């Protein structure tokens, strides 16, 4: 199992959620977030003008998927979250981490069955 964390533009959240549902990934956690990365809190027209701006609002989507769903999950996020054919600074990032165990609290199901 893998934990996929996609930090994306808030305007893309609904489209990414719908794209994930199309590839049968329907369970996720969506959180508002703020932070700095290469964009440094600046809008596209401001890049290079100041060393630090205010935190940029993003959405963090967390999805735990079985290994056979990983490629389609990443592809769905990438295809929808990227702005323009080549993307732009500030589109976001995808992190993939191992998920050693999942336990569903309601019935105690473990592993892939607990996802």
MDTraj code that builds the backbone (N, CA, C; nanometers):
import mdtraj as md
import numpy as np

residues = "UNK UNK UNK UNK UNK UNK UNK UNK UNK UNK UNK UNK UNK UNK UNK UNK UNK UNK UNK UNK UNK UNK UNK UNK UNK UNK UNK UNK UNK UNK UNK UNK UNK UNK UNK UNK UNK UNK UNK UNK UNK UNK UNK UNK UNK UNK UNK UNK UNK UNK UNK UNK UNK UNK UNK UNK UNK UNK UNK UNK UNK UNK UNK UNK UNK UNK UNK UNK UNK UNK UNK UNK UNK UNK UNK UNK UNK UNK UNK UNK UNK UNK UNK UNK UNK UNK UNK UNK UNK UNK UNK UNK UNK UNK UNK UNK UNK UNK UNK UNK UNK UNK UNK UNK UNK UNK UNK UNK UNK UNK UNK UNK UNK UNK UNK".split()
xyz = np.array([
    [0.0839, -0.1173, 0.0000],
    [0.0000, 0.0000, 0.0000],
    [0.0884, 0.1236, 0.0000],
    [0.0352, 0.2307, -0.0566],
    [0.1074, 0.3575, -0.0633],
    [0.0168, 0.4706, -0.0158],
    [0.0786, 0.5681, 0.0503],
    [0.0105, 0.6915, 0.0861],
    [0.0503, 0.7950, -0.0175],
    [-0.0467, 0.8465, -0.0896],
    [-0.0230, 0.9489, -0.1909],
    [-0.0732, 1.0806, -0.1327],
    [0.0162, 1.1779, -0.1238],
    [-0.0208, 1.3112, -0.0772],
    [-0.0015, 1.4069, -0.1941],
    [-0.1098, 1.4675, -0.2386],
    [-0.1038, 1.5643, -0.3479],
    [-0.1325, 1.7023, -0.2906],
    [-0.0374, 1.7917, -0.3037],
    [-0.0555, 1.9302, -0.2617],
    [-0.0801, 2.0095, -0.3892],
    [-0.2019, 2.0603, -0.4046],
    [-0.2450, 2.1185, -0.5324],
    [-0.3119, 2.2541, -0.5118],
    [-0.3368, 2.3219, -0.6218],
    [-0.4102, 2.4479, -0.6199],
    [-0.5542, 2.4222, -0.5748],
    [-0.6106, 2.5089, -0.4896],
    [-0.7490, 2.4900, -0.4449],
    [-0.8493, 2.4866, -0.5600],
    [-0.8204, 2.5579, -0.6668],
    [-0.9122, 2.5613, -0.7810],
    [-0.9176, 2.4284, -0.8562],
    [-0.8215, 2.3410, -0.8307],
    [-0.8161, 2.2115, -0.8978],
    [-0.8717, 2.0969, -0.8136],
    [-0.9070, 2.1240, -0.6878],
    [-0.9463, 2.0174, -0.5951],
    [-1.0673, 1.9383, -0.6437],
    [-1.1716, 2.0051, -0.6869],
    [-1.2918, 1.9351, -0.7306],
    [-1.2628, 1.8485, -0.8537],
    [-1.1892, 1.9028, -0.9486],
    [-1.1571, 1.8282, -1.0706],
    [-1.0700, 1.7063, -1.0397],
    [-0.9743, 1.7206, -0.9470],
    [-0.8894, 1.6082, -0.9094],
    [-0.9729, 1.5011, -0.8401],
    [-1.0608, 1.5429, -0.7502],
    [-1.1480, 1.4465, -0.6808],
    [-1.2321, 1.3689, -0.7815],
    [-1.2885, 1.4383, -0.8785],
    [-1.3695, 1.3718, -0.9817],
    [-1.2852, 1.2783, -1.0670],
    [-1.1616, 1.3184, -1.0998],
    [-1.0729, 1.2331, -1.1794],
    [-1.0360, 1.1071, -1.1021],
    [-1.0150, 1.1203, -0.9716],
    [-0.9841, 1.0034, -0.8898],
    [-1.1048, 0.9096, -0.8821],
    [-1.2233, 0.9643, -0.8713],
    [-1.3431, 0.8802, -0.8679],
    [-1.3594, 0.8031, -0.9984],
    [-1.3202, 0.8641, -1.1113],
    [-1.3290, 0.7964, -1.2414],
    [-1.2375, 0.6753, -1.2494],
    [-1.1250, 0.6766, -1.1762],
    [-1.0326, 0.5622, -1.1772],
    [-1.0537, 0.4752, -1.0530],
    [-1.1712, 0.4883, -0.9922],
    [-1.2156, 0.4048, -0.8807],
    [-1.1363, 0.4276, -0.7516],
    [-1.0848, 0.5479, -0.7336],
    [-1.0224, 0.5876, -0.6076],
    [-1.1193, 0.6848, -0.5434],
    [-1.1947, 0.6354, -0.4449],
    [-1.3044, 0.7154, -0.3918],
    [-1.2885, 0.7528, -0.2451],
    [-1.1884, 0.7033, -0.1784],
    [-1.1681, 0.7339, -0.0370],
    [-1.0457, 0.8225, -0.0222],
    [-1.0649, 0.9399, 0.0339],
    [-0.9539, 1.0346, 0.0463],
    [-0.9815, 1.1321, 0.1592],
    [-0.8773, 1.1970, 0.2035],
    [-0.8871, 1.3057, 0.3002],
    [-0.8422, 1.4318, 0.2294],
    [-0.9194, 1.5387, 0.2442],
    [-0.8873, 1.6658, 0.1793],
    [-0.8749, 1.7718, 0.2879],
    [-0.7598, 1.8399, 0.2918],
    [-0.7329, 1.9411, 0.3941],
    [-0.6871, 2.0709, 0.3287],
    [-0.7298, 2.1830, 0.3849],
    [-0.6732, 2.3110, 0.3438],
    [-0.5335, 2.3212, 0.4029],
    [-0.4418, 2.3814, 0.3288],
    [-0.3059, 2.3967, 0.3798],
    [-0.2463, 2.5270, 0.3276],
    [-0.1373, 2.5664, 0.3869],
    [-0.0628, 2.6839, 0.3441],
    [0.0851, 2.6499, 0.3497],
    [0.1634, 2.7132, 0.2660],
    [0.3054, 2.6850, 0.2732],
    [0.3863, 2.7585, 0.1691],
    [0.5149, 2.7277, 0.1697],
    [0.6102, 2.7852, 0.0768],
    [0.6830, 2.6721, 0.0056],
    [0.7095, 2.6914, -0.1197],
    [0.7932, 2.5993, -0.1964],
    [0.8714, 2.6860, -0.2949],
    [0.8890, 2.6401, -0.4147],
    [0.9606, 2.7202, -0.5143],
    [0.8913, 2.8516, -0.5408],
    [0.7600, 2.8518, -0.5289],
    [0.6811, 2.9710, -0.5565],
    [0.7029, 3.0791, -0.4510],
    [0.7404, 3.0392, -0.3300],
    [0.7715, 3.1290, -0.2197],
    [0.6562, 3.2237, -0.1846],
    [0.5325, 3.1805, -0.2050],
    [0.4187, 3.2618, -0.1661],
    [0.3847, 3.3729, -0.2629],
    [0.4497, 3.3726, -0.3791],
    [0.4253, 3.4792, -0.4761],
    [0.3398, 3.4286, -0.5896],
    [0.2651, 3.5172, -0.6465],
    [0.1871, 3.4837, -0.7644],
    [0.2791, 3.4877, -0.8854],
    [0.2331, 3.4325, -0.9976],
    [0.3188, 3.4177, -1.1143],
    [0.3810, 3.5493, -1.1591],
    [0.3071, 3.6587, -1.1597],
    [0.3594, 3.7875, -1.2035],
    [0.4629, 3.8463, -1.1087],
    [0.4692, 3.7970, -0.9858],
    [0.5605, 3.8501, -0.8852],
    [0.6899, 3.7714, -0.8745],
    [0.7029, 3.6594, -0.9438],
    [0.8216, 3.5750, -0.9282],
    [0.9485, 3.6541, -0.9552],
    [1.0433, 3.6403, -0.8662],
    [1.1710, 3.7073, -0.8819],
    [1.1764, 3.8467, -0.8224],
    [1.0642, 3.8992, -0.7738],
    [1.0633, 4.0364, -0.7250],
    [1.0981, 4.0497, -0.5777],
    [1.0510, 3.9572, -0.4935],
    [1.0772, 3.9676, -0.3508],
    [1.1242, 3.8332, -0.2981],
    [1.2044, 3.8311, -0.1909],
    [1.2565, 3.7044, -0.1409],
    [1.1514, 3.6174, -0.0724],
    [1.0464, 3.6747, -0.0134],
    [0.9473, 3.5937, 0.0558],
    [0.8146, 3.6683, 0.0579],
    [0.7082, 3.5964, 0.0328],
    [0.5755, 3.6551, 0.0369],
    [0.4979, 3.5969, 0.1527],
    [0.3681, 3.5922, 0.1375],
    [0.2840, 3.5307, 0.2396],
    [0.2617, 3.3851, 0.2020],
    [0.2260, 3.3009, 0.2986],
    [0.2033, 3.1593, 0.2653],
    [0.0977, 3.1447, 0.1559],
    [0.1216, 3.0523, 0.0663],
    [0.0300, 3.0259, -0.0436],
    [-0.0726, 2.9218, -0.0003],
    [-0.1999, 2.9480, -0.0297],
    [-0.3053, 2.8530, 0.0043],
    [-0.3024, 2.7379, -0.0958],
    [-0.3087, 2.6179, -0.0451],
    [-0.3134, 2.4959, -0.1256],
    [-0.4150, 2.4012, -0.0643],
    [-0.4365, 2.2904, -0.1296],
    [-0.5185, 2.1820, -0.0771],
    [-0.4299, 2.0583, -0.0748],
    [-0.4310, 1.9859, 0.0367],
    [-0.3563, 1.8605, 0.0479],
    [-0.4567, 1.7462, 0.0433],
    [-0.4432, 1.6612, -0.0558],
    [-0.5292, 1.5438, -0.0698],
    [-0.4458, 1.4220, -0.0328],
    [-0.4982, 1.3417, 0.0595],
    [-0.4280, 1.2209, 0.1038],
    [-0.5108, 1.0995, 0.0656],
    [-0.4461, 1.0057, -0.0013],
    [-0.5135, 0.8855, -0.0484],
    [-0.4233, 0.7664, -0.0194],
    [-0.4784, 0.6630, 0.0415],
    [-0.4047, 0.5378, 0.0580],
    [-0.4592, 0.4415, -0.0463],
    [-0.3690, 0.3883, -0.1293],
    [-0.4115, 0.2985, -0.2366],
    [-0.3294, 0.1707, -0.2325],
    [-0.3880, 0.0644, -0.2819],
    [-0.3134, -0.0597, -0.3016],
    [-0.2147, -0.0370, -0.4152],
    [-0.1082, -0.1133, -0.4171],
    [-0.0015, -0.0927, -0.5146],
    [-0.0507, -0.0944, -0.6589],
    [-0.1513, -0.1764, -0.6906],
    [-0.1993, -0.1834, -0.8282],
    [-0.2801, -0.0601, -0.8690],
    [-0.3143, 0.0275, -0.7749],
    [-0.3861, 0.1512, -0.8057],
    [-0.2929, 0.2725, -0.8105],
    [-0.1656, 0.2552, -0.7759],
    [-0.0749, 0.3690, -0.7639],
    [-0.0581, 0.4455, -0.8949],
    [-0.0267, 0.3771, -1.0026],
    [-0.0006, 0.4460, -1.1292],
    [-0.1222, 0.5245, -1.1772],
    [-0.2392, 0.4652, -1.1719],
    [-0.3589, 0.5359, -1.2198],
    [-0.3951, 0.6533, -1.1291],
    [-0.3633, 0.6412, -1.0003],
    [-0.3887, 0.7514, -0.9067],
    [-0.2994, 0.8702, -0.9386],
    [-0.1701, 0.8449, -0.9534],
    [-0.0745, 0.9516, -0.9834],
    [-0.1049, 1.0137, -1.1195],
    [-0.1387, 0.9323, -1.2168],
    [-0.1702, 0.9831, -1.3503],
    [-0.2937, 1.0720, -1.3471],
    [-0.3976, 1.0306, -1.2754],
    [-0.5198, 1.1111, -1.2667],
    [-0.4915, 1.2465, -1.2026],
    [-0.4143, 1.2471, -1.0953],
    [-0.3815, 1.3729, -1.0276],
    [-0.2985, 1.4620, -1.1189],
    [-0.1959, 1.4052, -1.1791],
    [-0.1054, 1.4827, -1.2648],
    [-0.1791, 1.5431, -1.3833],
    [-0.2624, 1.4646, -1.4495],
    [-0.3320, 1.5134, -1.5683],
    [-0.4274, 1.6280, -1.5388],
    [-0.4874, 1.6277, -1.4210],
    [-0.5887, 1.7284, -1.3899],
    [-0.5315, 1.8468, -1.3125],
    [-0.4352, 1.8247, -1.2245],
    [-0.3841, 1.9320, -1.1393],
    [-0.2867, 2.0245, -1.2111],
    [-0.2257, 1.9776, -1.3171],
    [-0.1288, 2.0589, -1.3907],
    [-0.2032, 2.1667, -1.4701],
    [-0.1516, 2.2902, -1.4649],
    [-0.2116, 2.3975, -1.5446],
    [-0.1322, 2.4115, -1.6734],
    [-0.1999, 2.4045, -1.7838],
    [-0.1334, 2.4128, -1.9129],
    [-0.0664, 2.2820, -1.9485],
    [-0.0218, 2.2690, -2.0725],
    [0.0368, 2.1426, -2.1185],
    [0.1666, 2.1053, -2.0470],
    [0.2442, 2.2046, -2.0040],
    [0.3709, 2.1757, -1.9380],
    [0.3681, 2.2099, -1.7900],
    [0.2580, 2.2647, -1.7403],
    [0.2488, 2.3026, -1.5998],
    [0.3206, 2.4337, -1.5730],
    [0.3000, 2.4869, -1.4525],
    [0.3653, 2.6102, -1.4131],
    [0.4093, 2.5994, -1.2670],
    [0.4979, 2.6888, -1.2264],
    [0.5399, 2.6924, -1.0870],
    [0.4169, 2.7186, -1.0024],
    [0.4013, 2.6424, -0.8949],
    [0.2870, 2.6596, -0.8066],
    [0.1754, 2.5598, -0.8290],
    [0.1884, 2.4729, -0.9309],
    [0.0855, 2.3712, -0.9545],
    [0.0760, 2.2730, -0.8389],
    [0.1862, 2.2462, -0.7716],
    [0.1844, 2.1569, -0.6572],
    [0.2852, 2.0455, -0.6671],
    [0.2681, 1.9469, -0.5801],
    [0.3590, 1.8319, -0.5745],
    [0.2803, 1.7081, -0.5357],
    [0.3370, 1.5929, -0.5700],
    [0.2817, 1.4641, -0.5279],
    [0.3918, 1.3913, -0.4517],
    [0.3567, 1.3450, -0.3328],
    [0.4495, 1.2665, -0.2514],
    [0.3932, 1.1251, -0.2403],
    [0.4794, 1.0249, -0.2520],
    [0.4382, 0.8854, -0.2400],
    [0.5201, 0.8212, -0.1289],
    [0.4501, 0.7713, -0.0285],
    [0.5146, 0.7115, 0.0881],
    [0.4630, 0.5702, 0.1092],
    [0.5441, 0.4825, 0.1668],
    [0.4918, 0.3496, 0.1983],
    [0.3890, 0.3597, 0.3111],
    [0.2844, 0.2808, 0.3012],
    [0.1841, 0.2697, 0.4084],
    [0.1929, 0.1261, 0.4579],
    [0.2578, 0.1074, 0.5692],
    [0.2835, -0.0266, 0.6197],
    [0.1588, -0.0997, 0.6643],
    [0.0645, -0.0280, 0.7190],
    [-0.0551, -0.0934, 0.7718],
    [-0.1714, 0.0033, 0.7704],
    [-0.2913, -0.0508, 0.7491],
    [-0.4154, 0.0255, 0.7597],
    [-0.5109, -0.0579, 0.8431],
    [-0.5745, 0.0065, 0.9377],
    [-0.6704, -0.0624, 1.0233],
    [-0.7989, 0.0187, 1.0247],
    [-0.9060, -0.0416, 0.9775],
    [-1.0360, 0.0261, 0.9790],
    [-1.0925, 0.0164, 1.1204],
    [-1.1246, 0.1291, 1.1804],
    [-1.1687, 0.1325, 1.3192],
    [-1.3035, 0.0645, 1.3411],
    [-1.3943, 0.0737, 1.2459],
    [-1.5285, 0.0204, 1.2667],
    [-1.5329, -0.1311, 1.2848],
    [-1.4504, -0.2036, 1.2093],
    [-1.4565, -0.3498, 1.2196],
    [-1.3198, -0.4165, 1.2395],
    [-1.2115, -0.3362, 1.2463],
    [-1.0800, -0.3915, 1.2717],
    [-1.0118, -0.4532, 1.1500],
    [-1.0702, -0.4384, 1.0299],
    [-1.0077, -0.4941, 0.9098],
    [-0.8690, -0.4329, 0.8924],
    [-0.7713, -0.5164, 0.8533],
    [-0.6333, -0.4726, 0.8414],
    [-0.5823, -0.4876, 0.6987],
    [-0.4712, -0.4180, 0.6718],
    [-0.4058, -0.4280, 0.5418],
    [-0.4909, -0.3696, 0.4312],
    [-0.4780, -0.4230, 0.3079],
    [-0.5548, -0.3700, 0.1967],
    [-0.7056, -0.3718, 0.2221],
    [-0.7531, -0.4644, 0.3015],
    [-0.8961, -0.4675, 0.3358],
    [-0.9375, -0.3558, 0.4284],
    [-0.8407, -0.2939, 0.4971],
    [-0.8699, -0.1844, 0.5871],
    [-0.8701, -0.0496, 0.5206],
    [-0.8278, -0.0463, 0.3943],
    [-0.8244, 0.0782, 0.3198],
    [-0.9620, 0.1034, 0.2711],
])
top = md.Topology()
chain = top.add_chain()
for i, resn in enumerate(residues, 1):
    res = top.add_residue(resn, chain, resSeq=i)
    for name in ("N", "CA", "C"):
        top.add_atom(name, md.element.get_by_symbol(name[0]), res)
traj = md.Trajectory(xyz[None], top)
